Each structure stands twice: as C-alpha cells, then as structure tokens.
C-alpha cells in the first residue's frame, strides 16, 4: 500500500463496464515528511475520499481483489482515509492538525 494525497478527480463518461458507477480520484504519493512526491495517477475510490484528504492506496492485483470486481482493469484503489501517520516515533501527519 501507498500513502497518498487526493489532489483532484477525473470524470470519465465512457469506461469499462466493470467500472461503471465508480469514482476516479487523481492522487500523488506523499514522502516521509508528508510532502507531495512523484507523478499524478488515478485510483478508484472505495471509501468516499475527497480532495485534500490523505489516503491509503492498494496497488496491483490486491487493488482489484479489494473491490471484488471480476476482470476489472484497475491497479489502484483508495481503501482508507488516514487520520494520522507516525514515522520513527514522530507524527508526520495528523488530519486534526491539517484542519487548523
């Protein structure tokens, strides 16, 4: 899994039949200091995440299994909205602090 930030959403009016009814989010990875890192990528939203939220993303074959959709052409699914992250005993991200 990866820790990412939702930086936007994507609208696709035409998509694979197995993805009809799903929401596409635009994400970027977060580094150990909770700074945006790397390129943009798309993920299916399974938890109702919104722009600006920090999320856990399941990748690869595990992503497809997380939605239990047979033969779905996907490789990234948002599976959790993160409340806090602690690295080496130091809180690097807190949802509560971000809102202040």
N, C-alpha and C positions, 0 to 999 in steps of 0.2 A: 504494500500500500504506500501511497504518497500523501504528503500534506500539501494542500494547495489552497489558493485563494480564488474565489469566483470573481472574475473581472468583467463578465458580461454574459449575454445569452445569444443563442443563434436560432433563427427561425427557418425551418425547412418545411415548406408546404407539400413537397414531394419527397418521400423517403421510403425505405424498405418497409414492406408490410409489417414485419415484426417490431418495428419502431414507431408505428402509428400510436399516437396518444402519449408519447414520451416527450420530456422537455430536454433540450440541449443547452448545456452551460459551457461558457468559454472560461478556461482555467489557466493558471500559471502556478508552477511549483513555488514553494517557499523554502528558503535556505534555513540553516540552523538558528539564524537570528531573526527569523520571520520576515525576511525581505523577499520580494518577488525575484524569481530567478528562472531563466530558461524561456523557451518559446511558448506561445499560446497553444492550447489543444482543446478539443471538445470532449465532453463526457455526458452521459445520460444521467439525469438527476433522479435518484430513487428515494430522496428524503425531504424534498421541498426546500432546498437551499436557495439562497438569493444572492444577488450581487453584493460583494464586500465580505461575505462570510468565509471563514476558514473551514475547510472540509477535508475528510479522509476519502481518498480515491482508490478504488480497487482496479487493478490493471490486468490485461491479458485474459486468459481463459477463465480466471476466477471472476472477472467482471461479468462475463456472460452468465456464469453459474449464479451469480448473486441475484440476478433478475429472474432466473428460471424461465428464460425465453429460449426455446429450441432454435438453433441455427440463426441466432441474431448476429448481425455483422457489427459487433461493437468490441472495443478493447479498453474502455474506461467508464466506470460508473461511480458516481458520488454516493457513498454508503453511510456517511456520518457527518454531522455538523459538530465541529470541535469547540469545546468550552475552554480548554487550556492545554498548553504544551509545556512540559518541564524537561530540560536537557541538562545533564550533569548537575542536577540539584537546583538549577536556576529556571524560574518560569520565563520562557521566551515569548509566550503568547497567552493572553487572557481575554476572553470575549467580554468580560465585565469591564476591564480596563480600556478596551478599544472604544467602548461606547461613551467614555467620559470626555 
